[in-house]
Amino acid sequence: MTTGFDVRISDSASISRPDMVVIRNHVAIDMGVYISTQADIGSYVHIAPYVCIIGGADAQLIMEDFTNIGAGSKLVVRGDDFIKGMINPIVPIEYRVLIGEKIHMHRFSLIGVNSVVLQNVEMAEGSVLGANSLLTRSTEPWTIYVGSPAKAIKMRDSKLILQACKALGYE
């Protein structure tokens, strides 16, 4: 695992493929977090308690700077196609059909508490998924989504966020 400075990873967090994980600066990964995928984690990132990120070695989570995953959330980066194959990670791969390659969280995107994000979703810059929501498709910039399945409900004001980012020395 490659890490920057000011990185805090709880002793109870489990990163099953640390050789496939890059963590930049000012990152907190809390207790009970499980990550089974490749991960590229930017600066000023928080992964709250009991987040589960699954998909195996061929799947990738990208969290750009200033992103956050709320407590109890689940990200299914890669999983079984329920229609075309057997469903079980212990079954040999030739009897399964896998879907998904990555989940990409662009700068300032956030996932609310107890939410689920499914395969191949790209969260656009500044987009937010509200608590207890299910995200099955990519989002639009600076838009708030809620529900199951998640639907856009309003826009965020990006001006103050981008000003604060600039004050921290980020563009």
Order of alpha helices (4+ residues) and beta strands (2+ residues): beta-beta-beta-beta-beta-beta-beta-beta-beta-beta-beta-beta-beta-beta-beta-beta-beta-beta-beta-beta-beta-beta-alpha
